[in-house]
């Protein structure tokens, strides 16, 4: 069975140098407790670059060791949502060009999600067109774009363009809005908890806002096995049944809507993975590893996928990804 990793990250040195130079005032690069240099958001540590973030040869060796056939790489948080329009566009272009070059060097092992400067509509549309022409097979977006919800009307034309292309979109968390007020700067609470509610809120807003009807060809992938949503599905359904505001734009129950999006396998217990499969359906689970973050786990995530029943395992290892990415 072909193994395709849909949640795995790369930086580029040029991108990293740019955020060191232009990331302030919100983002800073400085020593952290877990790495010589970490990325901080609003004073809170939230990204820990590893050597493999910058080294495709190391990535290929590690993929070989873990028996992963293909990686669909993406830029992780804070993506390119910082600086002014020129800086944001440059950050996206630097990484997109680097990933396109990696695909050229390893055409059987590397595909990629493009990053685009979502805050700047015209620039985002042009970079989307340029990147997909260069080979991007999906789009990366953070669960909030510099504090703005993905349902913000200013993103409508971008979603329309993605829908026209029928692309998968990885919705990945970042530091949640209000980080300064949430007392999550200590204990690495952004990575443990903040990321999870950032994704959960983003996906819930999309579902309740009628996104699936408005953009039927976009294939949403909820990072980290749907974050907290599989655990909350019962609560969401009972709120739907009893609260009019939940039904303002949609008539389908949340449990039905959650079967219309995709999930990666980046969760760290088999029980949680099984819950995501039960909520989303076996045809919606995609193998992901979160490699090479310091909590990324190519082998462990694959071991948990391989513990699923045969048909679910086969679909999650690569069958579902081959279908939605048209590989």
N, C-alpha and C positions, 0 to 999 in steps of 0.2 A: 504494500500500500504506500503510495506517495505521501510524504509528510510535508505539509506546507504551513509555515509559521506566519500568521497574519498580524501578530503583535510583537514586534521586535524592532529595536531602535538603532539609529546611527546619528552621530553628529558629523560635522566636518571641522577641521582645524580653523578654517577661515571663518565659519559661522561662530565658533567659540571665541575667536579673537574679536569678532564684531560685537558680541554681547558683552565682552569685557570692556570694550571701548564705549559702547553706545547704550547699554542696558539700563543705566541709571535714569531716573531715580528709583524705579520700582525694583529692578534686578541688579544684583551685585554678585561678583565672582570673588570668592575668598576662601581661605582654608576652612575645612569642616572637620567634624569629629571622625568622619568616615573616609575622607579622601584628601589629598593635598589641596585640591580646589573643588569647592562645591558651588552650586548656583543657589542663591537666596532670593526669596520673594518677600518683599515687605519685611525684611529682617529675619524671615523664617527659612531654615534649610529645606529645600524640597527637590533638588536634583543632585545626584552624585555621579559625575562623569567617571567612567572606567576606561582603561586603555582600549578595550575592544570597541568602544563607541567610535573610535577614530581609525580602526584598523580592519579593513575588509579581509585581509589574508588571515588574521587571527579568527575572524568570524567564520570563514570557510572551514578552517581547521576544527573549530568547536562544533560547527554543524556536522562535519564528518564524524566526529566522536560521538555526538548525540544521535546520529542517523536521521538528521533533518535534511530533506532534499532541496527545499526552496524556501527562501526568506523574502517576504514582502515587507521591506524596511520602511520605516517612517521616522521623521524627526519628532522627538518627544517635546514635552513642555520645557520652556515657554514658547516653543515654536518661533514664529516671526511676529508675534503680537506685541511689539515694543518699538520705541523710537518713532520717528515721523514716517511719512509715506516712503521716502527714498530708502531709509534704513530698513523698514519692514520688507519692502520689495527685494532689496539686496540680500537680506537674510534668507528669504525664500529661494531666490535664484541660486545662491551659493550652495545650498543643500540639494536643491533639485538637480543642479548640474553635476554635483558629486555623485548622487545616486544614479543618474543616467549613465555616468561614466562607469560606475561599478557594474551596472547591468551589461554594458558593452564588454567589460572585462570578464564577467562571469555570467554569460547569458542563460546558462542552465540552472543557476543557483540564486540569482538576485532579480527581484522585481521591486516596485516601490510605489508608495503613496506620495503624491506631491503635497507640498505646503504652499499656501497662497496667502497674500496679505488681506485677509477678510475685512479689515476695517476700511479698506480703500477700494471701493467697488470696481472702478474702471481698471485699476492695476491688478486686482484679484482676477477679474475675467480674462485679462490678457495673459497673466501668468498661468492660469488654468489651461488656456488654449496652448500656450507654448510648452508646458510641461507634459500634457497628454500627447502632444505631437512628438515629444522626445521619448515617450514610452511609459509614462506614469499610468498605472492601471487602477488607481484609487485616489482618494483625497483624504488628507488628515485634517481634522478640526479639533480644537480643544473644547471642553464642555462649557467654557465661557470664553468669549473673545474680549480680552481686556475688560472683563466685568459685565459684558453685554450677553444677554441670552441668545441662544441660537435661533430663537423665534423672532428676534428683532426684525421689523420690516426692512431695515437697511440691508439685510442679507438675502432678500427674496430673489433678486436677479441672479445672485450667485448660486443659490439652490436650484433655480430654474435651469441654469446652464449645466449644473451637475446632473440634474434629472434628465435633461436632453441627451446626455452622454451615457446615462444608465450606470453610473459608477458606484462602487462601494465607498462608503465614508466611515472611517474609523473615528468614533467620538471618544476622545481620550481626556482624562481629567488634567487639571492644572490646579494651582493654588486657588481655592474658592474665593469669591468676592467677600470682602469683610475679614480677610485674614488677620488684620491688625486688631480687630475687635473680638475675635473668636477665641482668644487665648490658646492658639494652636501652634505657637512658635516654639514651644518647648516639647521635648520628648519625640520629635519627628512625627507629630500628630497629623501633619498634612499628608504624609505618605500613608499612614495607617488608616486614618478615618476621613480626613478632609477630601482626599481624592475620591473616596467612595460616594460621599454625598454630593460632590460636584457633578459626577456622572449621573447619579440617580435623578437629581433635579433636572439636569439638561434633557435626559431622555423622557422623563415624565412630561415636561413642558411640550416637547415635540409631539408626543403621542396625543396629549389632550388638546393641542392646538390644531389638530386636523392635518398634521404634516404628512401622514401616510397617504391621505387622499389627494393632497395638493401636489405631492411629488412621488408618484407611485413607482417610479423607476430607480429612485435612490435606494440603495441597500445599506441601511444603517447597521453598524457593528458597535454594540455597547461594550466598551472595554472592561476588562477584569470581571468577565463572566456576568456582566450586567450590574456590577457593583452590588447595591443592596436590593435591587428591584425584585429578583426572584424570591427573596425572603419576605418582601413586603406585599406580594401580589394579593394575598387574602385581604389585607387591610385596604389596599387600593380598590378592590372589588366592592367591599362593604361601604366604602365612602362613595363610590359610584352609585350604589343603590340608594343611598340616603342623603346625598348632598347634591343639590341642583347645579352648583357651580362646576362640578366635575363633568357634567353632561352638557356643558355650554356649547361645545363644538363637535363632540363625538357621541355616537350612540352605541358603539361597541364597548363591552366591558374591558377593563384594563387587562385581564387575563387573556382575552382574545387579541388585543393589540400587541401584547408582549410576545405573541407567537408570530408576529409579522416582522420582527427585527432579528438580528443575528447577535451572537455572543462569542467571545473568545474563551479559551480554557484557562486564562490566567487567574486561577484561584488555587489555594494551597492545601485544600483537603478534598478528598474524594466525595464526601457528602455534599459539599458546596457545589462541586462540578455536577453531580447527579441532579441537584435541585435546579441548576440552570438548564440542564437538558430537559428536565420534566416541565419546566415553565415555558421554555422557548421551543422545544421540539428537537428531535434528533437531526432534522434537516437544517437547523439553524446554528449548530455548534461548530466552531472553527478552532483548530489548534493554535495556540499562542503561547509564548514563553516569557515575555518581558525581558528577554536577554538584550543587552548585557548589563542591565542595572544590577546593583549589588544584591537585590532580592530576585533578580531574574533567574529562571530555572528551566532551561531547555529539557533536560532529562526528566526532572520531576514532573513537569507539566505533561510531558509525553507519557510517562509512566501512568499517570492518573487517567489520561485519555485511553490508554491501552487496557485499563481495568474496566472499561465500559463493555456492555454486550457487543458482540461482533459487528452488527449492522451499525450501531451508534459509533463504534470505534472507527470503522471504515469511513463513515461520512465525515467524522470530525478530523481525522488524520489529514484528509486532503480532498475527499470527494466533494464536500460542500464548497470549499474554496475554489476548486477547479470550475464549478458551475457558476458561482457569482462573479468571479474575476475573468471568466471566459479564457481560462488557461488551456 
